[in-house]
Amino acid sequence: MKRSVVICMLAALFGVCNAVAQERTVTLKEVRSDSTARIYALPEALVYSGKKKSKKLANKGVRVAGARTAWTPEYLGQEIGSVVETDNMFQVQEISFNVMSNGIAGLKLSINIYALNEEKMQYCNIMHTPMYVDVPILSAKQELTAYPTEQLFLAPGRYFVAVRMADCDAAVKEQWSDNTMWDNRKKYSMSKQSIHFPLYLKSSYTRKGIADELEKVPVNMGLTVKGIEYR
């Protein structure tokens, strides 16, 4: 008997999202000023039957020895990540990445996944809500893992998996609200309130906030997407 395949509409790749998906009302700037893309929501349920196997989507490139990126609380909203690719339908089960250290109290990171059309520099958020990770105070390297709160499938294509500094303690934000007035001694004393990520030599994207332009950079965070591949 033939196996049945039931697929409730996916957001289409390459910046043209499914017309039956509910459109969110945010329009984002693109890297090129002559094009824009909208954020769309995926339908709630998707069931897929077929041959499957566990797999990791990772092509992080070469680790840059000693190189890292550092975010302080003034970078709330900053986003960076990695580009991954799948040739078959892929169900995301977890996303992991390393943090070298963290001195920001109450730090919360969010993770979103964007379908990419890099020729047209268009991207489309395929998630209803981000995944969140609470980051403890760390003095040594630690791997952090985020898990989807809903079924999350990737159709064949390329994706930007972005980690964003979402929030931190209110008292910390208050301390940093007047950082432009700090002298060098104050800046040095507050520099411990930062999070550090390792960097890898393979291009990815970054941006300062949700409404800012994506900028291509020659490095990435080296994150890994783990899940099940269907054939």
C-alpha positions as CSV (number, residue, x, y, z in Angstrom):
1,M,0.0,0.0,0.0
2,K,1.3,3.4,-0.9
3,R,2.4,5.5,2.0
4,S,0.4,8.7,2.4
5,V,2.0,12.0,2.6
6,V,0.0,14.8,4.1
7,I,1.7,18.2,3.9
8,C,-0.2,21.3,5.1
9,M,1.2,24.2,3.1
10,L,4.8,25.3,3.7
11,A,6.0,28.9,3.2
12,A,7.6,28.7,-0.2
13,L,11.3,29.3,-0.6
14,F,13.2,32.1,-2.3
15,G,11.2,35.0,-0.9
16,V,7.8,34.0,-2.4
17,C,5.8,32.7,0.6
18,N,2.6,30.7,0.5
19,A,-0.4,32.8,-0.1
20,V,-2.5,30.8,2.3
21,A,-0.1,31.5,5.2
22,Q,-1.1,34.3,7.5
23,E,1.0,37.4,6.7
24,R,2.6,39.4,9.4
25,T,2.5,43.1,9.0
26,V,6.3,43.8,9.0
27,T,8.2,44.7,5.9
28,L,12.0,44.4,6.1
29,K,14.7,46.2,4.3
30,E,17.0,44.0,2.2
31,V,20.7,44.2,1.6
32,R,19.9,45.7,-1.8
33,S,17.7,48.8,-1.6
34,D,15.7,47.7,-4.7
35,S,13.9,44.7,-3.1
36,T,11.9,43.9,0.0
37,A,10.5,40.8,1.6
38,R,7.7,40.3,4.1
39,I,7.7,38.0,7.1
40,Y,5.1,35.3,6.9
41,A,3.8,32.7,9.4
42,L,3.9,29.0,8.6
43,P,0.7,26.9,9.1
44,E,0.4,25.1,12.4
45,A,0.7,21.4,11.4
46,L,2.8,19.4,9.0
47,V,2.9,15.6,8.8
48,Y,5.4,13.9,6.6
49,S,5.8,10.1,6.0
50,G,8.8,8.5,4.3
51,K,12.3,7.2,4.8
52,K,14.1,9.1,7.4
53,K,17.4,9.4,9.2
54,S,19.0,11.6,11.9
55,K,21.3,14.3,10.4
56,K,23.2,17.4,11.3
57,L,23.1,20.5,9.0
58,A,26.5,22.0,9.6
59,N,29.2,23.4,7.3
60,K,30.8,25.9,9.7
61,G,34.1,26.2,8.0
62,V,37.5,26.6,9.7
63,R,37.6,27.9,13.3
64,V,39.5,31.2,13.5
65,A,42.0,30.6,16.3
66,G,41.5,33.3,19.0
67,A,38.8,35.2,17.1
68,R,35.5,35.9,18.7
69,T,32.7,38.4,18.5
70,A,31.6,40.2,21.7
71,W,28.2,41.7,22.5
72,T,27.6,44.1,25.4
73,P,24.1,45.1,26.5
74,E,24.2,48.1,24.1
75,Y,23.9,45.5,21.3
76,L,20.4,44.3,22.3
77,G,18.7,43.4,19.0
78,Q,22.0,42.4,17.3
79,E,21.7,39.3,15.2
80,I,24.3,36.9,13.7
81,G,24.2,33.2,12.8
82,S,25.1,30.7,10.1
83,V,23.8,29.6,6.7
84,V,22.8,25.9,6.4
85,E,21.4,23.9,3.4
86,T,19.2,20.9,3.0
87,D,18.6,18.8,-0.1
88,N,15.5,17.1,1.4
89,M,12.6,17.8,3.7
90,F,14.2,18.3,7.2
91,Q,12.6,18.4,10.6
92,V,14.5,20.6,13.1
93,Q,14.8,19.0,16.5
94,E,17.5,21.2,18.1
95,I,20.0,24.0,17.4
96,S,23.3,24.2,19.3
97,F,26.1,26.7,19.4
98,N,29.1,27.5,21.7
99,V,29.5,30.5,24.0
100,M,33.1,31.3,25.1
101,S,32.0,33.3,28.2
102,N,29.1,35.4,29.4
103,G,29.0,38.2,32.0
104,I,25.5,39.7,31.3
105,A,23.0,38.9,34.0
106,G,19.6,37.6,32.8
107,L,20.7,37.3,29.2
108,K,18.2,35.8,26.8
109,L,19.0,34.9,23.2
110,S,16.4,34.2,20.5
111,I,16.8,32.0,17.4
112,N,15.0,32.5,14.1
113,I,15.3,30.8,10.7
114,Y,15.0,32.6,7.4
115,A,14.6,31.0,4.0
116,L,17.1,32.6,1.7
117,N,17.2,33.6,-2.0
118,E,20.7,35.0,-2.1
119,E,20.6,36.0,-5.7
120,K,17.8,38.5,-5.0
121,M,18.9,39.0,-1.4
122,Q,15.4,38.1,-0.2
123,Y,14.7,36.3,3.0
124,C,11.5,35.1,4.7
125,N,11.1,34.2,8.4
126,I,9.6,30.7,8.5
127,M,8.8,30.6,12.3
128,H,5.7,31.6,14.2
129,T,7.8,32.5,17.3
130,P,11.5,32.4,18.0
131,M,13.2,29.7,20.1
132,Y,14.7,31.2,23.3
133,V,17.8,30.3,25.3
134,D,18.5,31.6,28.8
135,V,22.3,32.1,29.1
136,P,23.8,31.7,32.6
137,I,26.9,33.6,33.7
138,L,29.8,31.7,32.2
139,S,33.6,32.0,32.7
140,A,34.4,29.1,30.3
141,K,33.2,27.7,27.0
142,Q,29.8,26.0,27.1
143,E,27.5,24.5,24.4
144,L,24.0,25.9,24.5
145,T,21.0,24.2,22.8
146,A,17.6,25.5,21.8
147,Y,14.5,23.4,21.0
148,P,11.5,24.2,18.8
149,T,8.2,24.6,20.6
150,E,6.3,23.5,17.5
151,Q,6.9,21.2,14.5
152,L,9.5,22.9,12.4
153,F,10.2,21.6,8.9
154,L,12.7,23.0,6.3
155,A,11.9,22.4,2.6
156,P,14.9,21.9,0.4
157,G,16.9,25.1,0.1
158,R,19.3,27.4,2.0
159,Y,18.5,29.1,5.3
160,F,20.0,31.7,7.6
161,V,19.8,30.5,11.2
162,A,20.1,33.7,13.3
163,V,21.0,34.1,17.0
164,R,19.8,37.4,18.4
165,M,20.5,39.2,21.7
166,A,16.8,39.5,22.9
167,D,16.9,40.7,26.5
168,C,18.8,41.0,29.8
169,D,18.1,42.1,33.3
170,A,16.4,45.5,33.6
171,A,19.1,46.7,36.0
172,V,21.8,45.9,33.5
173,K,19.9,47.8,30.7
174,E,19.6,50.8,33.1
175,Q,23.3,50.8,33.7
176,W,24.1,50.8,30.0
177,S,21.5,53.5,29.1
178,D,24.0,56.3,29.5
179,N,27.1,54.5,28.3
180,T,28.0,57.3,25.8
181,M,29.0,59.4,28.8
182,W,31.5,56.9,30.2
183,D,35.2,57.6,30.3
184,N,37.7,55.0,29.4
185,R,38.1,53.7,32.9
186,K,34.3,53.2,33.2
187,K,34.2,51.5,29.8
188,Y,37.0,49.1,30.9
189,S,35.3,48.3,34.2
190,M,32.0,47.5,32.4
191,S,33.6,45.5,29.6
192,K,33.1,42.3,31.6
193,Q,29.4,42.6,31.0
194,S,29.6,40.9,27.6
195,I,29.0,37.6,25.8
196,H,31.6,36.1,23.5
197,F,31.0,33.7,20.6
198,P,33.7,31.8,18.6
199,L,34.0,32.7,14.9
200,Y,34.4,30.4,11.8
201,L,35.6,31.2,8.3
202,K,32.5,30.8,6.2
203,S,30.2,33.6,5.1
204,S,27.0,34.4,6.8
205,Y,24.9,37.5,7.7
206,T,24.4,39.9,10.5
207,R,22.2,43.0,11.3
208,K,21.8,45.4,14.2
209,G,18.0,45.0,14.6
210,I,14.9,43.4,13.1
211,A,14.2,46.4,10.8
212,D,17.8,46.9,9.7
213,E,19.5,45.6,6.6
214,L,21.1,42.2,6.4
215,E,24.9,42.5,5.8
216,K,27.0,39.7,4.5
217,V,30.1,38.9,6.6
218,P,32.9,36.4,6.0
219,V,32.4,34.6,9.3
220,N,29.7,32.7,11.1
221,M,28.9,31.4,14.6
222,G,29.5,27.7,13.8
223,L,26.1,26.5,15.0
224,T,24.7,23.1,14.2
225,V,21.1,22.2,13.3
226,K,20.2,18.7,14.3
227,G,17.1,16.8,13.2
228,I,15.5,14.2,10.9
229,E,15.9,14.1,7.1
230,Y,13.1,12.6,5.1
231,R,13.6,11.1,1.6
